[in-house]
Amino acid sequence: MGKIQRISGLQYEFSLFNLTEDFDTYYNRFLQSDLGKIYLGIPWGQMVESFGLYESKKGTDSFFSPRRKLGLMFLKNYSQVSDNKLVLP
C-alpha cells in the first residue's frame, strides 16, 4: 500500500480565501477566477448522473460526495498534480 507524501515541489497555493472576508465576497471572487469559470462551465449534476456515481450505502461514510470527488479530479488536473506524484509505493 502506498503512502501519501507531502513534497514541497508539488504543493500549490490558491490564495482565494481570507478569513476576515465574508463567504459571499470570497465566493464571488472565486467565481471570477479562472478556476471559478471552469467550475461554472461544468455540468456537475449531469456528470455524476452520466457516470452513475452515487453515495455508498455500505461501510464507512465517504469523506467526499460523488460531485466533490469529480471536483477534486478537476482540481488535481488544474494544479498539475498526478496520482503518481501523490502516492508512493
VONU-61637 format. One record per atom (N, C-alpha, C): residue number from 1; x, y, z. Coordinates in nm, 3 decimals. Example, Ala and Ser with C-alpha at 12.3 -4.5 7.8 and 13.67 -1.06 7.14 Angstrom:
// VONU-61637
NODE  seq        X        Y        Z
NODE    1    1.319   -0.569    0.780
NODE    1    1.230   -0.450    0.780
NODE    1    1.320   -0.330    0.780
NODE    2    1.285   -0.225    0.708
NODE    2    1.367   -0.106    0.714
NODE    2    1.290    0.003    0.787
// end
This chain:
// VONU-61637
NODE  seq        X        Y        Z
NODE    1    0.085   -0.117    0.000
NODE    1    0.000    0.000    0.000
NODE    1    0.089    0.124    0.000
NODE    2    0.049    0.226   -0.072
NODE    2    0.129    0.347   -0.083
NODE    2    0.105    0.444    0.032
NODE    3    0.193    0.538    0.043
NODE    3    0.181    0.643    0.145
NODE    3    0.158    0.776    0.075
NODE    4    0.082    0.860    0.137
NODE    4    0.067    0.995    0.086
NODE    4    0.181    1.076    0.143
NODE    5    0.253    1.144    0.057
NODE    5    0.371    1.217    0.100
NODE    5    0.358    1.363    0.057
NODE    6    0.395    1.453    0.144
NODE    6    0.393    1.595    0.113
NODE    6    0.530    1.631    0.058
NODE    7    0.532    1.673   -0.066
NODE    7    0.657    1.709   -0.132
NODE    7    0.649    1.858   -0.165
NODE    8    0.743    1.937   -0.116
NODE    8    0.735    2.082   -0.128
NODE    8    0.727    2.127   -0.273
NODE    9    0.790    2.058   -0.365
NODE    9    0.786    2.097   -0.505
NODE    9    0.652    2.074   -0.570
NODE   10    0.564    1.999   -0.504
NODE   10    0.434    1.968   -0.561
NODE   10    0.320    2.045   -0.495
NODE   11    0.351    2.125   -0.397
NODE   11    0.246    2.197   -0.326
NODE   11    0.208    2.323   -0.401
NODE   12    0.078    2.344   -0.415
NODE   12    0.026    2.463   -0.481
NODE   12   -0.059    2.540   -0.383
NODE   13   -0.058    2.669   -0.395
NODE   13   -0.135    2.753   -0.304
NODE   13   -0.236    2.831   -0.385
NODE   14   -0.361    2.825   -0.343
NODE   14   -0.468    2.900   -0.406
NODE   14   -0.510    3.008   -0.307
NODE   15   -0.470    3.130   -0.333
NODE   15   -0.498    3.239   -0.238
NODE   15   -0.632    3.304   -0.273
NODE   16   -0.738    3.232   -0.247
NODE   16   -0.871    3.283   -0.276
NODE   16   -0.947    3.322   -0.151
NODE   17   -0.898    3.280   -0.035
NODE   17   -0.975    3.297    0.088
NODE   17   -0.897    3.375    0.191
NODE   18   -0.964    3.471    0.249
NODE   18   -0.908    3.549    0.358
NODE   18   -1.008    3.538    0.472
NODE   19   -0.965    3.496    0.589
NODE   19   -1.056    3.471    0.699
NODE   19   -1.134    3.594    0.744
NODE   20   -1.087    3.712    0.710
NODE   20   -1.158    3.833    0.752
NODE   20   -1.272    3.869    0.658
NODE   21   -1.278    3.806    0.541
NODE   21   -1.384    3.833    0.445
NODE   21   -1.505    3.745    0.473
NODE   22   -1.621    3.792    0.435
NODE   22   -1.738    3.707    0.448
NODE   22   -1.743    3.610    0.330
NODE   23   -1.819    3.503    0.345
NODE   23   -1.821    3.396    0.245
NODE   23   -1.869    3.445    0.109
NODE   24   -1.969    3.531    0.104
NODE   24   -2.021    3.580   -0.024
NODE   24   -1.914    3.652   -0.106
NODE   25   -1.834    3.732   -0.039
NODE   25   -1.725    3.803   -0.108
NODE   25   -1.625    3.702   -0.162
NODE   26   -1.588    3.606   -0.079
NODE   26   -1.494    3.501   -0.122
NODE   26   -1.550    3.424   -0.241
NODE   27   -1.675    3.382   -0.230
NODE   27   -1.736    3.301   -0.336
NODE   27   -1.744    3.379   -0.467
NODE   28   -1.783    3.505   -0.462
NODE   28   -1.790    3.587   -0.583
NODE   28   -1.652    3.607   -0.645
NODE   29   -1.550    3.625   -0.564
NODE   29   -1.413    3.637   -0.616
NODE   29   -1.368    3.505   -0.678
NODE   30   -1.404    3.394   -0.614
NODE   30   -1.371    3.263   -0.669
NODE   30   -1.435    3.245   -0.807
NODE   31   -1.562    3.281   -0.821
NODE   31   -1.633    3.264   -0.948
NODE   31   -1.572    3.347   -1.060
NODE   32   -1.505    3.455   -1.026
NODE   32   -1.440    3.539   -1.127
NODE   32   -1.300    3.490   -1.164
NODE   33   -1.246    3.398   -1.086
NODE   33   -1.112    3.344   -1.114
NODE   33   -1.121    3.243   -1.228
NODE   34   -1.006    3.206   -1.283
NODE   34   -1.004    3.105   -1.389
NODE   34   -1.065    2.974   -1.340
NODE   35   -1.029    2.935   -1.219
NODE   35   -1.083    2.810   -1.163
NODE   35   -1.234    2.820   -1.143
NODE   36   -1.281    2.935   -1.100
NODE   36   -1.425    2.956   -1.083
NODE   36   -1.500    2.949   -1.214
NODE   37   -1.441    3.000   -1.320
NODE   37   -1.504    2.994   -1.453
NODE   37   -1.513    2.850   -1.501
NODE   38   -1.411    2.771   -1.472
NODE   38   -1.417    2.628   -1.505
NODE   38   -1.529    2.562   -1.426
NODE   39   -1.535    2.592   -1.297
NODE   39   -1.639    2.538   -1.209
NODE   39   -1.779    2.568   -1.264
NODE   40   -1.801    2.691   -1.306
NODE   40   -1.932    2.731   -1.358
NODE   40   -1.965    2.663   -1.491
NODE   41   -1.863    2.631   -1.568
NODE   41   -1.884    2.573   -1.701
NODE   41   -1.908    2.423   -1.702
NODE   42   -1.893    2.357   -1.589
NODE   42   -1.906    2.212   -1.583
NODE   42   -2.044    2.173   -1.528
NODE   43   -2.117    2.089   -1.601
NODE   43   -2.249    2.044   -1.552
NODE   43   -2.231    1.929   -1.451
NODE   44   -2.199    1.963   -1.328
NODE   44   -2.162    1.864   -1.226
NODE   44   -2.270    1.758   -1.207
NODE   45   -2.394    1.800   -1.189
NODE   45   -2.503    1.704   -1.167
NODE   45   -2.519    1.606   -1.281
NODE   46   -2.509    1.656   -1.403
NODE   46   -2.521    1.569   -1.520
NODE   46   -2.405    1.471   -1.528
NODE   47   -2.286    1.517   -1.492
NODE   47   -2.169    1.428   -1.495
NODE   47   -2.184    1.315   -1.393
NODE   48   -2.227    1.350   -1.272
NODE   48   -2.246    1.248   -1.168
NODE   48   -2.346    1.144   -1.217
NODE   49   -2.454    1.192   -1.277
NODE   49   -2.557    1.101   -1.328
NODE   49   -2.506    1.018   -1.445
NODE   50   -2.434    1.081   -1.539
NODE   50   -2.382    1.010   -1.657
NODE   50   -2.283    0.900   -1.619
NODE   51   -2.200    0.928   -1.518
NODE   51   -2.102    0.829   -1.473
NODE   51   -2.162    0.725   -1.379
NODE   52   -2.287    0.745   -1.340
NODE   52   -2.352    0.651   -1.250
NODE   52   -2.292    0.652   -1.110
NODE   53   -2.245    0.766   -1.067
NODE   53   -2.184    0.776   -0.934
NODE   53   -2.293    0.794   -0.829
NODE   54   -2.270    0.741   -0.712
NODE   54   -2.369    0.750   -0.604
NODE   54   -2.299    0.739   -0.470
NODE   55   -2.368    0.781   -0.367
NODE   55   -2.317    0.768   -0.230
NODE   55   -2.321    0.621   -0.191
NODE   56   -2.214    0.571   -0.135
NODE   56   -2.209    0.432   -0.092
NODE   56   -2.295    0.413    0.032
NODE   57   -2.375    0.309    0.032
NODE   57   -2.460    0.278    0.148
NODE   57   -2.394    0.178    0.242
NODE   58   -2.283    0.118    0.195
NODE   58   -2.212    0.019    0.276
NODE   58   -2.084    0.077    0.332
NODE   59   -2.039    0.024    0.442
NODE   59   -1.912    0.066    0.501
NODE   59   -1.920    0.203    0.563
NODE   60   -1.803    0.262    0.584
NODE   60   -1.798    0.394    0.647
NODE   60   -1.842    0.501    0.548
NODE   61   -1.890    0.611    0.600
NODE   61   -1.931    0.722    0.514
NODE   61   -1.809    0.777    0.441
NODE   62   -1.830    0.811    0.314
NODE   62   -1.724    0.871    0.234
NODE   62   -1.703    1.015    0.278
NODE   63   -1.580    1.058    0.276
NODE   63   -1.548    1.195    0.314
NODE   63   -1.599    1.295    0.210
NODE   64   -1.606    1.252    0.082
NODE   64   -1.648    1.338   -0.026
NODE   64   -1.767    1.278   -0.100
NODE   65   -1.858    1.365   -0.142
NODE   65   -1.972    1.322   -0.223
NODE   65   -1.922    1.293   -0.365
NODE   66   -2.001    1.224   -0.447
NODE   66   -1.958    1.199   -0.586
NODE   66   -1.924    1.328   -0.661
NODE   67   -2.003    1.432   -0.640
NODE   67   -1.976    1.560   -0.707
NODE   67   -1.842    1.618   -0.662
NODE   68   -1.815    1.609   -0.534
NODE   68   -1.688    1.662   -0.483
NODE   68   -1.569    1.578   -0.529
NODE   69   -1.590    1.448   -0.544
NODE   69   -1.482    1.364   -0.596
NODE   69   -1.447    1.405   -0.739
NODE   70   -1.548    1.434   -0.821
NODE   70   -1.522    1.483   -0.957
NODE   70   -1.450    1.617   -0.951
NODE   71   -1.493    1.703   -0.860
NODE   71   -1.428    1.833   -0.844
NODE   71   -1.281    1.819   -0.808
NODE   72   -1.251    1.724   -0.722
NODE   72   -1.111    1.701   -0.685
NODE   72   -1.029    1.652   -0.804
NODE   73   -1.090    1.573   -0.890
NODE   73   -1.020    1.526   -1.010
NODE   73   -0.985    1.645   -1.101
NODE   74   -1.079    1.737   -1.117
NODE   74   -1.052    1.855   -1.197
NODE   74   -0.947    1.944   -1.130
NODE   75   -0.957    1.961   -0.999
NODE   75   -0.862    2.044   -0.926
NODE   75   -0.721    1.984   -0.934
NODE   76   -0.713    1.853   -0.926
NODE   76   -0.583    1.785   -0.936
NODE   76   -0.521    1.813   -1.073
NODE   77   -0.602    1.807   -1.178
NODE   77   -0.552    1.835   -1.312
NODE   77   -0.515    1.982   -1.326
NODE   78   -0.599    2.069   -1.274
NODE   78   -0.574    2.214   -1.282
NODE   78   -0.443    2.251   -1.213
NODE   79   -0.414    2.186   -1.102
NODE   79   -0.291    2.216   -1.027
NODE   79   -0.173    2.132   -1.074
NODE   80   -0.196    2.050   -1.177
NODE   80   -0.091    1.967   -1.240
NODE   80   -0.026    1.870   -1.143
NODE   81   -0.106    1.802   -1.065
NODE   81   -0.057    1.703   -0.971
NODE   81   -0.116    1.568   -1.011
NODE   82   -0.031    1.468   -1.030
NODE   82   -0.079    1.335   -1.069
NODE   82   -0.087    1.242   -0.948
NODE   83   -0.160    1.133   -0.965
NODE   83   -0.166    1.032   -0.859
NODE   83   -0.027    0.979   -0.827
NODE   84    0.053    0.957   -0.929
NODE   84    0.188    0.903   -0.908
NODE   84    0.273    0.994   -0.821
NODE   85    0.251    1.126   -0.831
NODE   85    0.329    1.219   -0.751
NODE   85    0.278    1.226   -0.607
NODE   86    0.153    1.186   -0.585
NODE   86    0.096    1.190   -0.451
NODE   86    0.116    1.061   -0.373
NODE   87    0.113    0.948   -0.443
NODE   87    0.118    0.818   -0.377
NODE   87    0.247    0.748   -0.415
NODE   88    0.323    0.710   -0.314
NODE   88    0.449    0.640   -0.336
NODE   88    0.433    0.493   -0.298
NODE   89    0.498    0.402   -0.370
NODE   89    0.487    0.259   -0.338
NODE   89    0.549    0.222   -0.206
// end
